[in-house]
Amino acid sequence: MSRPTKQIHLAAHFPGVNNTTVWADPAAGSQIEFDSFVHLARTAERARFDFFFLAEGLRLREQNGRIHDLDVMGRPDTFTVLAALAAVTEHLGLAGTINSTFNEPYEVARQFASLDHLSAGRAAWNVVTSWDAFTGENFRRGGYLAESDRYERARSFLSTALELFDSWRRDEVLADASAGRFLREPGPGAFARHDAFFDIEGHFNVPRSPQGRPVIFQAGDSDAGREFAAASADAIFSRHSAFEAGQEFYADIKGRLAKYGRSPRDLVVLPAATFVLADTDAEARERAALIRRQQVSGATAIMYAEQLWNRDLTSFDPDGPLPSVDPLPGENTVSKGRASVRMFDDRVATVRAWRELAEAKKLSLREVVIEVSGRQQFVGSPHTVAQTINHFVQSDASDGFILVPHITPGGLDEFADTVVLLLQEWGVFRTEYTGSTLREHLGLTPLD
């Protein structure tokens, strides 16, 4: 017996502090003016996407103690932007990354409960941790937490926030004008949390929101991160966008749910994905190669290589050979506590592999970085891209994708006008919204 065809979930990511965006392209617009956010959000809504996603930017990018301008566009406050978008959209979910390392549960819970009210049940919270010491210097707690402490704090943070969301039922507000009685009973929103991270108690001051609480997203990929998501998240952002790796991750994370009394439908797996479209597959590949060269400038290549070599490489020519020096051990030379500096498990082995690649293909440093760094996941004609996305979802390599356009704010327009129409024709993507909340868009079980 064949299983039912899965419905695809799609979301739009507004790229900001990264080098995915080709900000120098003539078609690119502002990454901080409100019109840019409105354009992308409205494009996603007319295409019937599940949600609009905005990552958090608590710092300017730093490396070797210097701020660089390669990918810094500025980042306004997440809540401010999402609250404003709630007024100019009707159905689209509004998801924001908010850090659990440098914030407080009461404040974050209050902001998300407010956003869920303002949007009539469309709010989502991507719970993340941070080990970036440079970010920590912007807050009263400088430095960064060890990985075990970060996740323990995150678990306590989320648990506390959920307690705050749930401190109101739905029947406290009586609003009986004839009796002059607003509350059914005194003391709504009572909470108390006393543990190693938080020592707070009081009354939460935002009544229960339309969804009960925002949809909870999580983005960690370590074993601890996967367990955190399996226990608490409604959706997980996966970095495994290749087909086989996606299937392995999908099976692993879904397989962890049972121990927490959850079913596979209780967690939606959504990798981030870039895309390049053209009339033919060949034209799309040519366009993708051009975009990668736009994304990886010479200065970007040097800074990426510095994270591997863990040393200052500004004296090297990005269009020349790879540095002949060996990488430095440790993790604190380039940027203390920064995640990207720690992504190379064996620096010596990785440098050796880069050198072998450069020798075999006669590549410069910049060309090697282009070869080994992230590239567009979906490249081809609209028909090819639609087929590929559907294949991933029906084969349990994901439940859908969070699409990251390389042009802001109009980079999603072509996808919405072509790929989405094909998916709708094939019956694997909605033609109209059937629910009013983000939880309904994602097919999640309603909260009690």
PyMOL commands that set and color helices and strands:
alter all, ss='L'
color gray80, all
select helices_A, chain A and resi 34-46+78-86+105-118+133-136+147-165+223-232+243-255+258-260+264-266+281-295+298-309+339-342+347-361+365-372+382-394+410-417+419-425+438-441
alter helices_A, ss='H'
color red, helices_A
select strands_A, chain A and resi 9-14+51-54+62-63+66-67+93-99+123-128+173-176+181-183+190-194+199-203+215-218+235-238+268-273+275-277+378-380+400-403
alter strands_A, ss='S'
color yellow, strands_A
deselect
rebuild
show_as cartoon
